[in-house]
Amino acid sequence: MASRKKALLATVMAASVAGVPSMLPTPAYADDYVDLLDVLRAKGSLTKHEYDTLLTKHVHHAAPVAEPRAAHPAHVASGGSRTAMAHAAHGAQSGYEPGIRFDPGAGENDMSLRAEDAANRAEASARSAQEAARALDSGNFVRVAKYVPGKGLTFKAGPIDINLSGFVNGFYSYNSPAGGRPVAGGVSSGSSGFDSSAVRNGLLPAGFILKMNTVQQGMDISAVLGMYPGLDNAKPAAFNANSGGSPVGLGTAGIDLRQVFMTFGNKDMGTFKVGRDLALFASDAIMNDATLLSVGSTGSNASPGNTSLGRIGVGYVYADWIPQISYTSPKLGGFQGSVGIFQPLDEFGYADATNPTAASAASQYSAGSTQHSSPMVQGRAVYDFSVSDVQFHIWASFLIQHMQGLSSLQADGKTPLLSSDQHHSAMVEAGDIGTKVTYGPLEAVAYYYRGSGLGTTGLFFDGVDASGRKRDSEGYYVQGAYHITKKFRLVGSYGVSNLYLAGDENTALESQAGSAGLVRRNQSEVGAAYYQMTDWLTVVGEYSHTSSSAHGGSKESDNTASGGVMLMF
């Protein structure tokens, strides 16, 4: 109705300004316009106020000598058709006026037909406007939703919403080792002996995420594709694009296609997810970690890979991006739960892979596995609530996986200590809990995890010893943030990850001369400042101290200063 009225008003205004006679091959009469207004008013297309306003304007422009009509618009408007005819007669007795010819001999029927024809043309214009609106909704046109900073660009093509979002970052990091002996599985670079400079990514690489959403038969359906390229040259190894880099000419950057998944469901039935995405266990730990937007522990600064470590391995175990079939319940009073089955991952000897003295000591620290008859299971529960002006976000999650066909080698690196055909297995179990509290400009995060066979740094890294026994592990981090202004924020955090020996595990190999000891503890302290320059740009300055210690007594530490920019759209 609104679009139709707009079309009618546009027709009437055009007639008032330009003059109907200039558009018709035959003479137009004074009461053509008045009768047209009468017809439109009778059909309900014009309100009384709109009718009065248009008629007054017409009288003012078309009949300057007819002062009695212009002097009493309210009287003119209230007279209906008889008043209109009286105006026509008055105009005829006054002779000719500039731009308008008055012909008292014209019949009332002719004038009615002319008014009806004008009304029909106005209705046709309204129908055209309505058809254009329907075409817009049908998907023949692409519309752009209002931009919200940080939420990406959203285009609507018929029933489909297409969202493109992403981020880009770059940091200069200067790492200075503080010395010490190598630690196998440690995340510090303190024993390297050389300072290093790098232009690199932080804990996040760059990211470009495409999302498509629609509603079909009452279900919200979406598809997501997330591509995460890095700045530095890739050197694919066990961790693919996330392995250490290769700062050599003619290299190319690594692309990490982390997200490929679909979802379907609604707010009543919950949501199902199928594909590759961030897992449930420890996901809140990394998402609430302030170093997600900075560097934290570098891992390797001399030859940087796709990302730094942030607080991975120094406060939590990396959640990882894992193929899954999961379900998330509807929200019930601030509570929401998720559970799913995931692609099982191998047990991995991270200490052996990172042992800088492996050439002189071929000892096998941990067992490995490649056989999986059952999936990994993960679950997560969150609860959001407020008490007065204090907001709480509490979460807990768990992980279970059956490790089968464990195998390992003896110190010579050749003789099997465990053989996969012995069918030795271990049931890995882990759980965590955390909370984020927000009060005005203050934020605080506290997190704790514990696992049996979980390992440290990455999922199932050194979680089972060479004899097939599970090692316990635990860790935590605490973090505080204060918004000095709306755009300027200071953050400080401290975190620890511990890996314990399995029962009476023999430590001789870890402590022998010339061999790096198995990591016992990784920890770090981080201080950072974040300034949001614009809706897109955030400038970051950060200092971090990272240290590692082994069961055999070896220790190493390093210091890193980083500065850079994060762009998010």
N, C-alpha and C positions, 0 to 999 in steps of 0.2 A: 504494500500500500504506500509505503514511504517513497519508494522509487517512482511509482506512478504519479504521486502528487508532485514530486520534483520535476518530472517531465512536463506536466501540465503547467506548472508555474513558469517553467522556462519558456514554454510556447507563448503564454500570455505576456510575459515581460518583453519578449522579442517583438510581439505585435505592438506593444505600447511604445517602445523606443523607436523602432524603424518605421512603423506605420504600415497597416495592412495594405493600403492602396499601392505602395511601391512593389508589392509582391504579386499582385493580381493583374491580369490583363484587362479586367473590367473595373469600372469605378467602384470604390468602397464607400459605404455610407456611415454616417456618424454613429448610428446605433448598432452597427455590426459588432463592435467591441463590447458595448454594454449588454447586448443580448447574449453574446458569448459568455460573459461573466454570469448572467442570469442562469444560463443552462448549466454551467459548471457548478454554481451554487446549489441549484435544485438537485443535481445528481450527487451532491455530497462530496464533490472533489475539492471544494474550497470551503474553508471555515469562514465564519462571518467576518472575523478580523482580516483575513487574507482578501476577502471580497471587497471590504471597505477600502483597504489600502490600495489595491490595484485600480479600483474605480476612481478614487481621488487622484491618483497619479495620472490616469488617462485624462481626466477632466482638466487638470492643470496644464498638460502638454498640448492637448488637442483643441481646446476651446478657451483661449485666453480672454475673449470678449464676453463670454458667458459667465460673468462674475457671480450671479446669484447661485449657480450650480457649484462653483468652486468654494463659495463662502459657507456652504452648508453641506459638507460631505456626509455627515451622519444622516441628515434628512434625505439626501439623494439615495444613500445606500438602503434605507429602510423602505423605500417606496416600491420595490419589486419591479415588475414589468411595466406597470403604468408610469412610474417615475421615469424609467428608461425611455419610454415613448415620448414623455413630456420633454425630456432633454433633447431628443431628436428633433422634435418640432421647434423648440427654441433655437436650435442650431440652424435649421432651415430658414427661419425668419431673419436670422442675422446675416444671411448671405453666405459668401464663400470665405473660408479661412485658409491660411497658408498650408499647403500640403494635403488638404482634405476637401472633397467636394460633397456638398449637401444637396440631396435631391428629394424634396418632399413628396414627389410623385411615386417614389418606390413603394412597392406593396409590402405589407407585413409578412406575407408568406415567403417572399424572396429573401427578406432579411433573416427570417427564421432558418431558411435553408442554408444561408451563408454561415450563420452561427453554428448550426448543426455540423456543417462540413468542417469548420475549424475545430469543433470539439472532437470529431472523429480523427482528425489529424493528430490532435494532442493525445488521444487514446492510443493511436498507433505508435507514437513516440514512447509512451509509457510501456507498451508491450515490448518494444525493442530493448528498452532498458532492463526489463525483467528477464528477457531471453539472454541478454549479456550476462546478467547476474547468475542465471542458471548455468551458462557455459563456463563461468568462472569456477563454480562449484563442481562441475563435471570433470575437471582435470584438463581442460583445453588450455588453461592458463596456469603458470607457475607463480605462486605468491611467496613473499619473503616475510617470515615472522619477525616481530620486534627483537632486536639484538639485546641479549643480556650478557654482560661481561663474564667470561669464563665458561659460558654455556655453549659456545660455538655458533655457527650460522645454520639456521633452519629454513628449509624451503618446503613448501607444501605443493605437491603436484596431485591434485584430486584428493583421494583418500590416503595418500602416502606422505609422511613427514620424513624428510631427508636432512640429517644433521651432520655437519662436518666440524670437528673440533680438534684441538691439538696443542702442542707446546714445543718450544725449541729452547735449548739452554747451552751455554758455553762458559767455562771457567778457566782461569789461569791458576794452577796449583803448584806450589813450591813445597817439596817434601824434603825434610832434613832428618836422616836417621840418627838416633841417639846411641847406637851401638848395641852390642850384645851378641849372643850365639844364636844360630838358627833354631827355629821351633817348627817341627813338622805339623802342618795344620794350623799354624799361627797366621794371623791376618796383619801383623806388623811387618814393616820393611826395615826395621831397625838394624839388622845385621848386614845390610847391603853395602854399607861403607861409603856410599856416594850420594850427594845431594842430587835432586832431580827436578826439572821443570817440565810442565806439560800444559798444553791447551787441550781441554778434554770436556767430556760430559760429566755431570754429577751422578747422583744415584739414579736419576731418570735420564734416559737417552732423549732424543727427540721423539715425538709421537704424533701420528695423524690417524684419527679415529673416524670411521664412517659408520653412521647408524641409520637404519631405515625402520620406521615404525608405522603400523597401520592397525585398524580394528576390523576384524572379520567375525561375524556370527557371535558377537559379544566378547571376543577374546582379543587382548592386546598382543600383537605379534611383532617381533623385532628381529633384525639381523645386524650383527656387529662385526666389523673388520678393523683391527688395530695394527698398524705398522709402526715399528719403533727403530728407526735408523740411528746409528751413532756417528760421532764426528771422526773418530780415529780409524786407522787401518785395522781391518779384522785379521785374525790369525786363527781360523777354526781349529778347535781341539775338542776336548771332552765337553766343554760348555758352549760349543758352537760360537755364535756371535758374542757371547759373554766371556769367552776365554781372553787371556791376555792379548794385547794388540801387537802390531808389527810395524814400528815406525821406520819403514823402508820406502824409498821412492817407488812410484808406480803402483802403490797399494790402493785398495778400495775400502770404503767403510762397510761396516756390518749392518745387516737388516734383520731385525728380530720381529717376526710375525707372531706376536704373542696372543692376539685375540682373534678367534674365528668361532663365533657361536651364535645360536639363535635362542630366543625365549618366547614363551607363549603362556597365557593365563590371564587372570584379572584380579582385582582387589578382593573378590569374594572367594575364589578358588585357590589363590596363590599363583606362583609362577614357576614354570619348569625351564631349565636351561640345559641345552645340549651343545657341546663343542669345547673349545679350549679357552679358558679364562683363569683369572686368579683363583686359587684354591681357597678353602674356608679356614683351615687351621693357620693361625698366626697372621691372617689377612689384616685384622684390625691393628695389629702391632706395627706393621709397616705403613699402613695408611695414616696412622696418627703420629708417625715419626717425623720430626721437623727436618731431619736431614734428607727427606724425600725431595726437598726443594733446594738442596745444596750438595755437598760432597761427602762429608764425614770421613771415615777411614778410606784411604785411596785403594787398598788392595795392591795395585802396582801402578806407580806413577811414572816410572821410566819408560814403560811401554803400555800405555793405558788401553783398556778394552772398551767395550760398548758403554759400560757404566762403572762408577765407583762402588764401594760396599755400603756407604752410609753407616747404618748401625747393624747391618746384617753380620751375624757372627759375634757381635759385641752387645748383645741385649736380646736378640731373638733369632730364631731360625727362619730362613727365607721361605715364605709361603709358596712361591713358585706358581707358574702358569701351567695348568695340567688339564688334559682332556677329561671331561666329566659329564655325568648326567645327574643333575641336582635339582632339588625342589626347595623353594622358599615360601613359607606360610604367609597368609595375610597378617597385617599388623593388628594386634589385639591389645588395646590399652597401652601402647608403647613397647609391647613385647613382639619379637619376631624370631622365628627359628628357621634353620636351613640344614639340609642333610643331603648327602649324595655319594655316589660311587665314582671312583677316579681311577685313571690309568695307574697301575702299580709301577713304582720306580725301583731301580736296582740299588742294592747296597753298594756303596762306593768308597774306596780307600783314598780319601782326600789327603791324608797325611803322607802317603806314599807318593801321590802325584805332585805334592808341593815340597817334598823333601830335597833340599839342595845338595845333600850329601849322599843321595841314593846310589851314585856310581861307586862309592867306596863301601857302602853298607846296603846290601840288597834285601834287608829285612822287610817283611810284610807286616805292617801294623794292624791291618784290618781285613776281615773277610769280605768277599764280594758275592753277588748273586745275580742271576739272570733269568730265573724261572719263577713264574707267577701263575698259579691256578685260580686265584681269587682276586678281586679288585681291592684297592685301597678304599677305606670308608672314612669320611670326614663329616663333622657336624659343627654347627655354630648357633649360638643364641645371643641376642642383643636385647637390651632393655633401656629405653630412653624415658627420662622423666625430669621434672623440675621441682625444686623446693624453694618457694619464694623466687628470688632472682638467680638462684644457682641451678645450672643445667648439668645433668648427669647422663653419661653414655657408658653403660657397663656391658662387657661382652665376655663370653667364655666359648672355647672350642675344643674339639678333640680329634684325634687321628688314630687309626688302627690299620696295620698292614701285616700280612703273614709273609715273612721272608723264607723262601724255600731254596734248596739246592745250594747252600752256602759252600764257598770254596776259598782256599788260601794257600800260600806257598811258605816254605820254611825259609830260614835266613839266607840260604844260598840262592834264592830266587828261582829255583828249578824244581825242587822236590815238593810235592803236594803235602801240606799239613792237613788240610781238609779237602776232600774231593766231592764234587757235586753229586756223584752217584751214591754217596753215603746218605743222601736225603736228610742232611742235617738242616734244621729250620729254626726260626725264632719269630715270636709274635711281638711286633713293635707296637708300643702304646705311648701316647703323649696327650697332654692337655695343657691349657693355658687359661688365664683370666686377666682382665685389665679394666681400667676405667679412665675416662676423661672427664674432668670437672671444669666448667667454665663459669666464671663470675665476673661480669663486666669486662674489663681489659685483661683479666688474669685467666690463664689456662694452665692446667696441670694434668699430666698423664703418668700413670703407674701401671706396670705390666710385669707378669711373671709367667714362666713356663717350666715344665718338667717333663722328661721323657725317659723311657726305657727302650734302648735300641734306636732312639731318634737320631743321635749323633749331634753334631754342632755345625754351625754356619749354613749348610744346606741340608735338605731332607736326606737322612740316612747316610751322611758323611761320617765315617768312622764310628758308626753306631754299634757295630758288632766286632769283637776282637778276632784275632787270627784263629782262635780255637772255637769260634762260633758262639761265644757268650756275649750277652747284651751288656753294653756300657750304659750307665745312667748319665743323664745330663740335665742341667737346669740353667736358667738365666733370668735376667730382669733388666729393666731400665726405668729410670725416672726422668721426667722432663718438665720444665717450667717455662712459661712464656708470658711476657708482659707487653701490651700495646701501649707504648709511650704516647703515641698519637694514633689516629685512625690508620695512618699509612706506615708508621714506623714501629717495628716489633723486635724485641730482644728475646733470645732463646738460649737456655742452658740445659744440658742433659748429661747423664752418666749411665753407663750400661756395662753389664758383665755377662759372659757366657762361660760355663764350666763344663768340662768333660771328665768323668770319673772312670777309673779303671774297673774292669770286670772281675769282681771277687778277688782271688789271689793272683791276678794277672802278673806275669813276670815282667819287671821293669828293666831287666838287664840290658836288653837291646836298646831301650830308649835312652839309657844313661851312658852307654859305652862311648869311649873316646872316638871322635871323628864322625859320630852319628848324631843327627838332630833328634831331640827328644820329642815324644808325642805330646801334643798340646794339652795342657791342663786348664788354662784360663786365658781368655781374650777379654780385654776391657778397653774402654775409651771414654774420654771426656770431650765434650763439644760445646763451644760457645759461638753463637752466630747472630748477625743483625740482618734484618730484612726490611727494605724500603720499597714500598709500592709506588713507583714513579708515575705510572698511568694505569688504566684498567688492564693493559696488556703486560707492561714491563715491571719487573721486580728486580732490584739490585741487591745482591747478596755478598756479605763479607763473613768469613768463617775461620776459626782456628780449631784444630782437633789434635789430641794426643792419644796415640794408640799403643798398647803394649800387649805382649804375649809371653806366657811362661809355660814351661814343659814339666812333665812329671819327673824328669831326670834332673831338673834344676836349671836348665837353660832359660835365659830371658833376653828379650829384645824390645825396643820401643822406638817410636818415631814421632815427629811433629810435622803438621801440615798447615799451611796458610793458603786459603783459596779466596778468590774474588771473581764474580761474574754476574751474568744477567740471565733471568728466566723470563721467557715470554709465553703467555698462555692466552688462548682465544677460544 
